[in-house]
């Protein structure tokens, strides 16, 4: 009536806690949760499938996980989704593509800090696995310098050294053993 455009909530910052009840933020959260559910279901279908169907489903799951993360990179589930995408690609023998996602985890997830010790431990597990998988892949592609570099970050970083969780201790020990094996081989 007065010629002005109606107020819009499309530019609401949904990362701010005070906006969590805004209809736009609720819709975005619901959509994001739906994207993750579809990706997880597709991954589950791939696990049960065989042959070409399994490969197709794993590739689709990886694509769905990455798309969901690209749509909301700060979503708390993004680190797990990236890890699942890389795992799906590994299961289709697309190691180079999986490696790019593991590198993305290191680049994007490693700088994040958890809001509490449990969340930090979850992020540390994901990042340490990314370093290990990158190193393992590099060693199998005869890129020993890259393998050693990634294994050493895992073994030497205070972030991982101070973690006494059994899987972390084992991963760090395996990294040191793998470095020793590579150096002995060379």
C-alpha angles and dihedrals in degrees: 000000000000093000097248122124117250116259113269129211094194090105095055114137101233091186090073114089093223089062098052092103094049110117092235091054093046090051092048092049092049092048092048092049089051092052091052092047091053092048092048091047091050090050089051091050089051091053090056096043130081138213121352092353091058093050092048092049094047090050090049091048091051091050092048093049093049092046091051091051092047089053093052112013093173095053110125089235094054096094092051091045092054091049091050091049091053092047091051090052092048089055089057091049091248092136096157091055090045089051091055089054092048088052088050089054090053092047098044108023102037094068092052121099123208121242090229138013094266093053091045091052090051091051091047091052092051094047094045090051090051091054091047094047092047091050093046092050092047092052091051089051090052092248092132096165091057091045093052092046093054095042090050093052088054093046099040106035114108087218090069100025092064092052111098096184108131096236091050093049090049093047091051092048090050090050091055092047091049092050090050091049092050092048091048090049091051 
